[in-house]
């Protein structure tokens, strides 16, 4: 079975376009069509349905896709192991990440990552929407939400500590809450749909429904609104650490920590062997963030 044919098939599954998949691999439309025809001929099945607008996977193609991905990962891992790992990860690493976290913490470290891996290219999609890794053709995603898809593997990259905070100016004008229950007397800024805040009080949990004049669907907007003195809100320290360090924001109710089981995860499709380019990304950012990330120091 030709490895180049498998590479093309995997990219067709992601792009739903033979010409586009072929161009990514440096193939003309005619050669790409010939490759996929040959793969189907060798397997004796139809892998894709072709229309004038796009292609889609046939039932046999859906079944074959994960096996093709496993073969490609195994080949890449085998190549990288030659000479005790002397070969560098190569190809294109396709990453999906939340927009704010990606801009603040992935991009600044990419310069050194690419310098360490000169044969590697990076395609980075920044979006707060949860993307389908397989359908989107991504090798890895960075997420700060719980893993719900059992076909994926999650590796913790860093903690996602969340705190309640406000600007000193807001607190000077409106006072400082002493307990979570007192938040009903303050203007609370919340993410849309996430207005129930839970706090630890020893072994007990206190739940409060946040009420206020402003809500948004963007974490950076919440941080900036809080910095501008609109009210009190929940922020991840990775998002607000500069404002906390400068004193533009201060922590509120530090004796009542938020109930949150959150972290920054590297998520990738499960396979028998981890592709070297994915392993390189995970290992690099684990070292970069460390046990205590710079935003929590």
C-alpha positions, 0 to 999 in steps of 0.5 A, spaced: 500 500 500 502 506 497 503 511 503 502 517 499 496 514 497 494 514 504 496 521 505 492 524 500 486 520 502 486 522 509 487 530 506 481 528 502 477 526 508 479 533 511 478 537 505 472 534 502 476 536 495 480 532 491 484 538 488 485 542 494 488 535 498 492 534 492 495 541 492 497 541 499 501 535 497 504 538 491 500 534 486 496 536 480 488 534 480 489 529 475 495 525 479 491 526 485 485 523 482 489 517 479 492 516 486 485 515 489 483 511 484 489 506 485 488 506 492 480 504 491 482 499 486 488 496 490 483 495 496 477 493 492 472 498 495 469 505 493 472 510 499 469 516 496 463 519 493 464 524 488 460 530 486 461 536 482 461 540 488 465 536 493 467 529 495 464 525 501 467 519 504 463 512 503 461 507 508 468 503 507 471 510 507 469 512 514 471 505 516 478 505 513 480 512 515 482 511 522 486 505 520 489 510 514 491 515 520 494 509 524 498 507 519 501 514 517 502 515 525 506 509 525 510 510 519 512 517 522 514 514 529 518 509 525 522 514 521 523 519 527 526 513 531 531 511 526 538 513 529 535 513 536 530 519 534 535 523 530 530 525 525 526 531 527 519 531 526 517 534 519 511 535 515 505 540 517 502 540 524 495 543 524 493 546 531 486 548 533 486 553 540 482 558 543 483 565 540 485 568 547 489 563 550 493 562 543 494 569 542 497 570 549 501 563 550 502 559 544 504 564 539 509 567 543 513 561 544 512 558 537 518 562 535 523 557 539 518 551 537 519 552 530 527 553 531 527 547 534 524 543 529 526 546 522 523 541 518 516 542 521 510 547 519 505 550 523 497 551 521 494 554 527 487 555 527 484 560 533 477 560 535 473 559 541 468 554 538 470 547 539 472 544 532 472 536 530 479 534 530 478 529 525 473 532 520 477 538 520 484 535 519 487 537 525 493 533 529 492 536 536 487 541 539 488 546 545 482 546 550 480 548 557 474 544 557 472 537 559 473 532 554 467 529 552 469 525 546 472 518 548 475 517 541 480 523 543 486 523 548 487 529 553 494 531 556 494 536 561 499 542 559 497 547 565 492 549 570 487 553 569 486 557 575 480 561 576 479 567 581 474 572 582 476 579 581 475 587 580 478 593 579 480 597 585 476 603 583 470 599 583 471 597 590 473 604 592 466 606 590 462 600 591 465 597 597 468 590 598 464 583 599 466 579 605 462 573 603 459 570 596 452 571 599 454 579 599 455 578 591 447 580 590 449 587 592 454 588 587 454 588 579 457 582 577 459 581 570 458 574 567 459 569 561 453 568 557 450 562 560 455 561 566 451 566 571 451 560 577 458 561 581 460 556 586 465 557 592 468 553 597 467 554 604 471 549 608 467 543 606 461 546 604 459 549 597 456 556 596 452 557 590 450 564 588 446 567 581 450 572 578 446 578 576 449 585 573 448 589 567 453 586 563 454 579 560 458 577 554 461 571 550 468 573 550 473 572 556 477 578 554 471 582 554 470 580 561 477 581 563 477 588 560 470 590 562 472 588 569 478 592 569 474 598 566 470 598 573 464 595 570 463 590 576 466 584 579 467 577 575 471 571 574 477 571 570 482 565 569 489 567 571 492 566 564 488 571 562 488 577 567 495 575 570 498 582 567 492 586 570 493 583 576 501 584 576 500 591 575 494 592 580 489 594 575 485 588 578 485 585 585 482 578 587 476 578 591 473 573 596 480 570 596 478 566 602 472 563 598 476 559 592 471 558 586 469 551 585 472 549 578 475 543 575 479 546 569 485 545 566 489 547 559 489 540 555 492 538 549 487 533 545 489 529 540 485 523 536 487 516 539 492 512 536 497 506 537 503 511 536 503 518 538 506 522 531 512 525 533 510 532 531 504 531 536 509 529 541 514 534 540 508 540 541 506 537 547 513 536 550 515 543 548 509 546 551 510 542 558 517 544 559 515 552 557 509 552 562 512 548 567 509 545 573 507 552 575 506 557 569 509 564 569 502 567 569 501 564 576 508 566 579 
